[in-house]
Amino acid sequence: MRVELLEPDAARWHETVASMRHDFYHLPSYVRLSATYDGGEPRAVYAEDGACRLLLPVIVRRVGGGMLDAASPYGYPGPLLSGPRSFVRSAWDATRERLRAEGLVSLFIRLHPLLNADRPEGVGVIVEHGETVSVDLTLPTEELWRQTMSGHRNEINRALRAGHRAYIDEGWEHLSTFGRLYRATMERLGAAGYYFFPDRYFEQLRDALGDRLRLAVVDIGGTIAAAGLFAETAAIVQYHLSGSDEAFTHDSPIKLLLQFVRGWAKERKNLWMHLGGGVGGKQDSLFRFKAGFSHSRHPFR
């Protein structure tokens, strides 16, 4: 068993991600960007035994007293795994020993609800942190609409009759507007300071993800009423960040936004659209809003 800590420029990191079903959270460019905001160094734990592999993106941080820890970058960047259960257990054991030898005292991992569906055994403390919602894009369009909550359907139909328009902003003309709407939404929700990303972050995210990242917007009477960032990677579309104008609350523009992106994602032959969960993993109003678009649920650990 060989275990390494790879840097973002390592060919093995790029090659491994390209050869396995992954999400944008696993990309070296995304981990590098996240590390600049989390105050650490971007790395990937890589374990290999023959044709079996494990790759786990982490951010290594100094925590005082000459000690280090590692944590997942923001989002759902759980391990990419290729191999039988016996390899996975051995790889985790070898990873623990390698990180300990590097001076790390703890490792915090956010698992991917879709890619890490199986509950890991014998690997530290597993926290069941609620459920997330996804849309199975292989279902017929009629079934997706049937799974949509009746209240959502009514408001989407009302928005369409009123001429509200959702579309992909191919020229990124409204990125600064998105930033303003996003931060205003975080303020209304009372979010922690970490989540108030500056416009520079969104520009850097676009550079890091390239064509994988899309900006979708809702136009109501010539005003951008809602906008969201969606990442399309290996047939998975992630609902990453969004915001809306409080002046248009009664129009429910986020519902039209998600309805549009769901159709866009399906047309592009993606398999899943992942909406995420509630605040802190709770089945709160945010979770119920997302659950109104699909019956599919996944554990977040």
N, C-alpha and C positions, 0 to 999 in steps of 0.2 A: 504494500500500500504506500503510495507516494502522496504526500500532502504538501501543498505550497500556498503561499500568500501572493497572489498575482497583483500586479499593478495594471492600471487601465490600458496601457499600451501593449500588454502581453498578448502575443498572437494566440496563445492557448485560450484565453478568455474569449476573444472574438470568435475563434473557431468552434468552441463548445456551444456558445449561444446560438450560432448559426445552424448547428446540427441538431438542436433540440427545440421542442415547443417551448416558447418563452414569452415574456411580456416586456414592455419597455423598461420596467424596473430593473431588469437584469443587464441592460446595456451599459458598457463601460462609460459611455458619455453621460448617461443619466446619473450613475453613481458618483462620477467625478463632480458633476454640478451639485448634487445633494451634499457632498462632503464640504463644499465651500460654505454652505449655509449651516451645516451641523457642526462645524469647527473640528473636522477630523481629516483623516487620510482615506482616500478611496481604495478599497482592496476587494479581492474575491478569494474566498477559500476554495481551493481546488484539490480534490482527492481523486486518485486514479488507481485502478487495479485491473490490469488488462484492458478489456473493452468497457469496463464499468467506470462511471464518472459521477462526481458530485461537484456542483459549482454553486457557491453561495455568496452573493454580493454583501459586503459589510462596509461600515465606516468605523475606522479605528480611531479612538479618542484618548486623550490624556485625562485622567480623572484625579490627579493629585497624588502626592507621595511616591512619585515615580511609577505609578501604576497605569495600566491601559485597560480599556474595555472595547467592545465592538457591538454595534447595533445595526439593524437593517436601515437602509435609507427609507425616506418617507414613501409610504404606499404598501404594496404587497409583493416584496421581492424575495419570496421564499426560495429554498434550494431547487435547482434543476437536478434531477436524478435520473440515472440510467443504470439499471442493474437490479438484481434480485434483492429481496429483503435482507438476506445475510450480508450482502455488500453494504447496504445502507447502514445497518447497525455498526459494522466494522468501520465504515467511513466516518460516522459520527464520533466513535471512540478515538480514532486517529486524529480527527480534527480537534477534539478536546485537548489531546496531548500536545499537538503542535501549537495551539494558541497559548496553552499554559507555558510552553517553552519560550514563546515570544514575549511573555510578561503580561498577558491579558488575564484579568481576574473574573470577567463575566462576558457572556454573549447573549444578546437579546435579539430574537428573530421574529419577524412578522411573516407568517406563512401565507401563501397565495391560495385564496378560496377555491379556485378552479384547478390549478396545477398541483396543489398539495392537498388533494381531497382526503387521502388516507391519514388517519391519526398516527403520528410517529410514536413509537414505543421505546422506552428506555433512554430518552434524550431529555434530560433536565425536567423542568416543571412545565407542563402543558396547560395553558390557560384557555378555556373555551370562552371566547370574547364576543359571543352573540353571532348573529347570522348576517349574511349579505344577500343581495338580490341580483340575479342576472336574468337576461333574456336569451332564451334558446332560439337563435336565429334560423335554425333548420326547420322550425315549425312553419306551416303555411301562414301567410299574411292574415287570413281570416281568423286563425286560431290565436295569433298574437293580439288581434283586436278584441277577440272574445275574452282573453285573459286580462284585458285592461279594465280597471275598475269603472263602473258605470258613471261615477262622477267625473273621472278623468275624461271619459269618452265625450260626455256632454260638453265639457269646457273646451276640449280640443275642437269639436264640431262647431261650437259657437265662435271660437277664434278664427276658424277657416271661413265661416260665413261672413265674418266681419272684415275679411281681407288681410288678416295678420299673416306675415310671411316669414318662414324660417328657411335659412339657407347656409351653405358653407361659404365663409368669407375667404375665398381663394387668395385674394390680395392682401390679407391681414390688415385691411384698412381700419378695423375697429378694435385692434389689440389694446390700445390705451383706454378705450371705452370699457372693454372687458375688465381691465385692471381696476378701474374706478368702481364698476358695478360689483366686482368680486369683493373688494375691500369693504364697500358699504354693506354688503350682505354679511360679511364676517362680523362687522361691528354690530349689526342688528341681532346676530346670533350670540353675541358675547364671547366670541372665539378667543383663544389664547393668542398672545402676541406673535408666536411662531408662525401662525397662519396668515399674517398680513404681508404676503409677498409683495415686493416692489415691482414696478413695471420691468425693471432690468431683469428680474428673475424670469418673467414670461418670455422675454426676448432670448435669454440664454436657453430656456427650455426648448424654444422653437429651433434654435441652432443645434442643440444637443440631439433632438429627435428627428429633425429634418421632415421628410414627407410623412412620417408616422403621425405627426401632430396636426390636428385640424381645429380651427376656430369656427364654431357654429353660432349663429345669431338669430334673434327674432326681431323683426322690424314691425313696429306698430305706428302707422301714420308718419313714417319718415324718422322715427326715433328708435334707437336700439333699446328694446325693453328688457332683453335677457341675452346672455352669451355664455358659452361654455367651451372648455378645452377638452377634446376627446383624442385619445391616442389609439391608433390602429396598428396592432403588432401580431403577426403570426395567427391571424384569424380571430383575435380577441380585440374588441373595442372597449376601452376603459373610459368611463365617465370620470374625468380627473378633477376638474374644478369648474365652478360656474357662479354666476351672480345675476341678480335682476334688479331692476329699478323699482323702488318702493312705490313710485307713483302709479305703476301698472299692476299692483298686486291683485286687483279684482279681475284682471285679464288672464291670470295664471300663465304667463308666457313660458315658464320653465316646462310646463306640461307639453306645450306645442313643440318646444325645443327637443325634448326627449322623444316625442312621437316622430319628429322628422329624422333625427339621427338614427333611431331604430330602423326606419325604412331605408335610409341611406346605407347603413351598415349591412343590412340584409342583401340589398342590391349588389353590394360588393363581395358577396359570397363569404362574409365572415361567419363564424360559428357561434360566437357569444358576444353579447354586450353586457359588460359588468357594471352595475350601478352602485355597488358598495352597500354600506349599511347605515345605521343610525349613529348619532353622536355617542362616542364611547362604547359602541357596540350595543346600545340599548334599542329596544323596539319602541322608539319615540315617534314623534310626528314626521321626522325626516325619513325614518325607516318605513312608516306606513305610506308616505308619499311614493317612495320608490317601489314598494311592494304592490302599488296600484298598477304597475306596468307588466307584472309577470308573476307566475306562480313558482318560479324556480328559486330555491334557497340553498345557501352553502354555509358551512361553519367557518368562522374566522378564528384562527388560533394564533 
